[in-house]
Amino acid sequence: MNPAAQSIINRVLVGTLLLSLGAVLGVYIGIQRDPVWVPLFNGENLEGWTVRASEADSGKDFWRVANGEIICDSTSNKAERAVWLEHALVIDDFELRLKFKTYSGLQGNSGIQIRSRWEEGSGGKMHGPQIDIHPPAPWRTGLIYDETIGENRWISPSLPDLKIDENQGPSRWVFHFTGDPQPWNELIIRCEGTKITTLVNRMEISDFDGAGVLDNPNHQKYGVGMLGNIALQLHANHELKIHFKDILVRKL
């Protein structure tokens, strides 16, 4: 075989080898970049979850499982202080997806704590950011409130305290109630570094860069903001009934 022909064959063989190696590496990288979705709720019981409540509310049956759903119900017995259903997973960067449905006639508030931590003592306190769920004013759902001591304010939008008006909320939003043709709402929460993005029914509500907030000394003091637990909230002294299902998380 002449040298020119041999050179062409060698180039073809090397190219084929590189393409094959690239395909293998591409599959491997794809697996690494697309982690498996992990269910936080098994649809049968509250395994992995812990109720966090003050002594005044301990033993009260606010949380239960039925029909593959987590149901929080305080319509017959309000909580004296906020009560939380906290998952054991501690995580920093993640995407969380869940579905929830509520009732239009009730005035109760709920929310999803992220990168948060429960502190025992003095009745107990949950620190960290909360993605709001507020059926009485649905436009608030997907905005971010900070439960951390020393913060206790809206951080998306950035406001000085807990007061907020509808004109400070999103310009567009969609919310469903039980009895609607589609009663379930989908909530997506994405946390990556200091950024938190929320979508309610596929509409972006918050696109928050918390640099200088989530990592400030106050959040570092309580070990929250950048790392922590996920928890579901029942607001103090509110009549609430809310259902959760399909709670999935993946690491980013």
N, C-alpha and C positions, 0 to 999 in steps of 0.2 A: 504493500500500500504506500502511495507516495506521501510525503510529509504534509502536503496541503490538505489532503483528504483526512489524514489522521488528526490534524489540528481541528477540522470541522467537527469530527466525531467527538473529540475530547470536549469541545465547547458545548455540544448538545448534551453530553452526559453530565457535565458540571451544572448546566442550566436546569436539567431535569431534577438533579439531586437538590439544588437550592429551592426549586419550586416545591418539591415534596417536603423538605424541611420547613419551609415557610408555612405550608398548609398545616403541618403538625403543630408548629408554634402558634399559628393563628387560632387553632382550636383550643390550645392550652390557655392562651391569653384571654380568649373569649370566655372560658370557664371562670378565670380569675376575675374578670370584670363584670360578670353577671352572676353574683352569688345566688344561692337558692333562697326562695321565699320561705320563711319559717313561720308557722302559725303560733301565735301566743295564746290562743284559746282553742281547746280541743273539742268544743261543741258539746261536751258532756258534763263537765264539772269545773271547779275553779282551781284545779291543779296549777301551781306556779304563781298563783295570785294570793295576796294577803290584804285583808281589810285593815286600813289605818284610820283610827278614830280616837277621839278624846275619851276619857273615862266615862263621861256623861252619856256617850253614844255607844259604848262597847256593849256587845251582846244584842244590839238591835239588828233586825234582819232586813237590811236595805238591799242586799245583793243576792241574786239567785240565778239559776240556770234553768231554762225551759225552751224546748223546741229548737235547740242549737243556738240559743241566744243568751247573752248576759243581760239580765234585766235589773235595773235600779229603780226602786219604787219607794218614795217617801210620802205618798198621797195620804196615808192614814196615820203617819207618825213622822213628823219633821225631825231632821237632825239638829241638835243644838249647836254643833260646830261642823265645819266641812268634814266630810267622810270620803276616804279615797280607797279605791281598789288598785293596789300597786302590784305590778309584775316584778318577778325576781331578776329579770334580765337587766344588766347594767351595760350601757352602750353609748358610744360617742357619735359616730357618723352613720346615718341609716336613712332608709325610706320606710315609712309606716303607712299602711293602707287599711282602712276599716270602713264598715257601714254602720249607720245608726238611724233610728227613727224615733220621733217624739210626737207629742200631742199638742194641738194648737190651743186647747183650753187651759193648759197649765202654765204657771208663771215661774217654773223652776229653771235653774241654770246648771249647766254641766261643763265639762271641758276635758282635755287630754293633757296631762302633765308630761313633759319630755325633759330628758337630761336633769331629772329632779331627784330629791332625796328627802325621806321622812326623818325628822329629828324627834326623838323621844324627849320627854320632860316638859314640864309646864303645860300639860294638856296635849302635847304633840303639835308638830308644825311641818307642813310640806313646803320645801323650798324649791324654786326653779320656775322656768317658763311654762305657761299654760296656753294651749290652743283653745280658744273659747268656743262653746256651743251654747247658744242662747235662743231658745225657741220664742220667747216673748218679743225679741227684736232680732229676727234671723240674720239681718245684715251684719251683726257682730260675729257670726260664726266664721272661724278661720282667722280672726284677728288674734294678736298675742298679748297676753297679760302676764306680768311677772309676780309670782307669789312670794318671792324671796324677801325675807325680812330686810328692811332698808331700801327695798325697791317698791313693791306694792303699787304698781302703776302699769299703764299700757306702754308697751315698748314697740308695738307695730299696730297702729301709728304711735309715734313717740309723744307721750302726753305726761304731764306732771303727776297725775294721780289716777283714780279709778273712774273719773267722770269722762264720758264720751258721748258725742252726739252723732246722729246718723250722717250728717254731712262730713264727718271725719272718717267714715267707713268707706267701703269699696263703692265704686260707681255702678258696678254690675254684680249681681249675685242671684243664685237660684237656691231655693230651699223647699223641701217637701215635708208634709205632715202625714201621719196616719190617716187613712181615708182618701188620700190623693191616689190617682191612678198608679203612680210610682211613689210609694211611701218611704222608701229607703234613700238616705243621703250617703254619698261617698265622700270620705275625707282622706286626702293624701297629705302627708307631712314629710318633708325632706330636710334633713339636717346634715350639713357638710361644712366642717370648720365653723366659722362664725356665722354662716348663712343658714337661715330657716325659710323655707318656702312652703306655703300651704295652698291647697286647691280644694274647693268644695264643689262637688258635682262638675268636675273638670274645669272650673273657672278659678283662675289664680286670685287669691284674696290677699295674701301677704308675700312679699319678697323682701325679706329683712336681712340686712347685714349688721350683725350684732358686735362687730369689732369695737372694743372699748366699753361694751355693755356686758355681754355674756361672759367675757373673760376679765371683768374688772375685779378689784380686790374684794368687793362684797360677795360676788359669786364664788370667788376662790375660797373665801372664808368658810362657806357652807358646802363646798365641793360640788357645785351645780353649774349649769349653764353650758358647759362643754361636754359633760359626761354625767350619766345618771340613769335613773329608772323611768319607766313609762307607767302612768297611772290614770285611771278614770275617776272623775270627780262627781260628788254630790254636794251641792252648795248648802251651807247652813241655813236653816229656817225657810227652806223652799219646798214647795210641793212639786215634785218632779217624777215623771215616769219616762224612762228612756231605755231603748234596746240597742245592744251592740252585737255585731257578728262579723265573721270573715276578717279577723284581726291578724294581719300578716306584716312581717318585718323582714328586711334584708339589710345586711351590712354593706356600707359603701366604702 
